[in-house]
Structure formats: C-alpha cells, structure tokens
C-alpha cells in the first residue's frame, strides 16, 4: 500500500513539474515576442524549453540575483575608483594654476611652468586612460565569470564568449529571466 501511495505522489510530483515547465515555457514564449525579431529567430523552442527546465526549481533566479548584486557592487567600486582619480587630478590642476606670466617683449618660448603644466596634463590623460582600460578589463572579467557561472548552472544559451551578437543574445536571455522573476514576485511566487 505504501509503495502505491509513493508511486502516486511521484506521479503527482511529475505532473506538477510538467505543468510548471509548461507555464514557464509559455511565459518565456510570450516575453520573447517583445524582443526584436532578429533575436526572436535565434531563440528556438528547444532553447526556451531548456531555459524553462533550468528555471524550474528557482535556483537560477537566485543565481541571477546574486550575480546582479555582485555586478552592481563591482560597478560602484570601479566608479568610485575613477572618481577618486578624477578628484586627485582636479586637485593637482588647482595647485598648478599660479603659472608665471611671460614678460612683454620676450621670445615665444614657453615658460618652464607651462612646459611642466603640459607634461602634467599629459600624465593625467595617461592615468585616466589606464584607469579606463583597467575598468573595461575588470568588467570583461565579470561578464566571463557570469557566463561561466550560468553555464555551470545549466542555463541554456550561456557559455563564455566575447562575440557581440552572442553577448547581446545572453543579455536578452538574462532580461527574460529577470522579467519572469519580477512576475513571480508580483504574483507572490518564486517565479512566474
């Protein structure tokens, strides 16, 4: 008798999972219609079905939320680093304002203060360029980390790539996941 009730519970569980998969797939198909047609064509039924399967237990929603929080913290930290550098440069520029004036009738050669100011401006531009390159590299590393994490979690469409079209497709997939997550919160459920 216990075996029979266990089998019935398993069958009911399977039916609930199947229904949940169908609901997620249907919701994804509806959301895909909001995307540009070029991306709609790239999201096959199989891809959407696999994505719906990955979303069944809610873990992927938690992973995406965690990745989003890490991304925001990283962006804020990088922004603050760049802001500090800019403030340091503003301070350096402000200290160099008392440049000596050239005497009337003297040759056209720049005064030493002007040469050092030009060199300081060049150094500032180089430091800002280096900071911007550091920021871009750090953000690229974060994107690769996110892709790898989602790939390991079994989320369809995610793998490490720098291909701009694939990145845009992955961003669209993330947006679909986030919209499903928001719907779930509004409905008082984990997803949908």
C-alpha positions in Angstrom: 0.0 0.0 0.0 2.8 2.4 0.9 4.5 1.7 -2.5 1.3 2.5 -4.2 0.9 5.9 -2.4 4.6 6.7 -3.0 4.1 6.0 -6.7 1.0 8.2 -6.8 2.9 11.0 -5.1 5.8 10.7 -7.5 3.4 10.8 -10.5 1.6 13.9 -9.0 5.0 15.5 -8.4 6.0 14.8 -12.0 2.7 16.2 -13.3 3.3 19.4 -11.2 6.8 19.7 -12.6 5.5 19.2 -16.1 2.8 21.9 -15.5 5.4 24.3 -14.1 7.6 23.7 -17.1 4.8 24.4 -19.5 3.9 27.6 -17.6 7.5 28.8 -17.7 7.8 27.9 -21.3 4.6 29.7 -22.2 5.7 32.8 -20.2 9.1 32.8 -22.0 7.4 32.5 -25.4 5.3 35.5 -24.6 8.2 37.5 -23.4 10.3 36.6 -26.5 7.6 38.3 -28.6 8.7 41.6 -27.0 12.3 41.2 -28.3 13.5 42.4 -31.7 12.7 39.9 -34.4 16.3 39.2 -35.1 16.6 37.8 -31.5 13.2 36.0 -31.6 14.5 34.0 -34.6 17.6 32.9 -32.6 15.6 31.6 -29.6 14.3 28.3 -30.7 11.6 26.3 -29.0 14.3 23.9 -27.7 16.4 26.7 -26.2 13.3 28.2 -24.5 12.3 24.7 -23.3 15.8 24.1 -21.9 15.7 27.5 -20.2 12.4 26.8 -18.7 13.7 23.4 -17.3 16.7 25.3 -15.8 14.3 27.7 -14.1 12.0 25.0 -12.5 13.5 24.9 -9.0 14.2 28.6 -8.6 17.9 28.2 -8.1 18.7 30.1 -11.3 16.7 33.0 -10.2 18.7 33.2 -7.0 22.0 32.9 -9.0 21.0 35.7 -11.4 20.0 37.9 -8.4 23.4 37.2 -6.8 25.3 37.9 -10.0 23.4 41.2 -10.4 24.2 42.3 -6.9 27.9 41.5 -7.4 27.8 43.4 -10.7 26.3 46.5 -9.0 28.9 46.4 -6.2 31.7 46.0 -8.8 30.4 48.9 -10.9 30.1 51.1 -7.9 33.6 50.3 -6.7 35.1 50.9 -10.1 33.1 54.2 -10.4 34.4 55.3 -7.0 38.0 54.5 -8.0 37.6 56.5 -11.2 36.0 59.4 -9.2 38.9 59.4 -6.7 41.4 59.6 -9.6 39.5 62.5 -11.1 39.4 64.3 -7.8 43.1 63.8 -7.3 43.7 65.2 -10.8 41.4 68.2 -10.1 43.4 68.9 -7.0 46.7 68.7 -9.0 45.3 71.0 -11.6 44.2 73.5 -9.0 47.6 73.6 -7.4 49.3 74.4 -10.8 47.2 77.5 -11.5 49.7 80.1 -10.4 51.8 79.9 -13.5 54.3 82.7 -14.2 53.4 85.2 -16.9 55.7 85.9 -19.8 57.3 89.3 -19.7 56.4 91.7 -22.5 58.8 91.6 -25.5 60.3 88.2 -24.6 60.7 85.4 -27.1 57.9 82.9 -28.0 59.5 80.1 -26.0 57.1 78.7 -23.3 58.0 79.4 -19.7 59.1 76.4 -17.6 55.8 76.5 -15.7 53.8 76.0 -18.9 56.0 73.1 -20.0 55.5 71.3 -16.7 51.8 72.0 -16.8 51.6 70.4 -20.3 53.5 67.4 -19.0 51.2 67.2 -16.0 48.1 67.3 -18.3 49.6 64.5 -20.5 50.4 62.4 -17.3 46.8 63.0 -16.1 45.3 61.9 -19.5 47.6 58.7 -19.5 46.5 57.9 -15.9 42.8 58.3 -16.8 43.3 56.1 -19.9 45.0 53.5 -17.9 42.2 53.6 -15.3 39.5 53.3 -18.0 41.4 50.3 -19.5 41.5 48.7 -16.1 37.8 49.2 -15.6 37.0 47.7 -19.0 39.2 44.7 -18.3 37.5 44.2 -14.9 34.0 44.4 -16.4 35.0 42.0 -19.1 36.2 39.5 -16.4 32.9 39.9 -14.5 31.0 39.1 -17.7 33.1 36.0 -18.3 32.5 35.0 -14.6 28.8 35.5 -15.0 28.7 33.5 -18.3 30.7 30.7 -16.7 28.5 30.6 -13.6 25.3 30.4 -15.6 26.8 27.8 -18.0 27.7 25.6 -14.9 24.2 26.1 -13.6 22.9 24.6 -16.8 21.2 27.7 -18.2 20.6 27.3 -21.9 22.4 29.8 -24.1 25.2 30.6 -21.7 28.9 30.0 -22.3 32.0 32.2 -22.2 32.2 34.3 -25.3 33.2 37.8 -26.4 31.2 37.7 -29.6 29.0 40.8 -29.5 26.0 39.1 -31.1 26.2 36.2 -28.6 26.6 38.7 -25.7 23.5 40.6 -26.8 21.6 37.3 -27.0 22.8 36.4 -23.5 21.7 39.8 -22.2 18.3 39.2 -23.7 18.1 35.8 -22.0 19.0 37.4 -18.7 16.3 40.0 -19.2 13.8 37.2 -19.8 14.9 35.6 -16.6 14.6 38.8 -14.7 11.1 39.6 -16.1 10.0 36.1 -15.0 11.4 36.7 -11.6 9.6 40.1 -11.3 6.3 38.5 -12.4 6.9 35.9 -9.7 7.4 38.5 -7.0 4.3 40.4 -8.1 2.3 37.1 -8.0 3.8 36.2 -4.6 5.5 33.2 -6.0 9.2 32.3 -6.7 8.7 32.7 -10.4 6.1 33.5 -13.0 
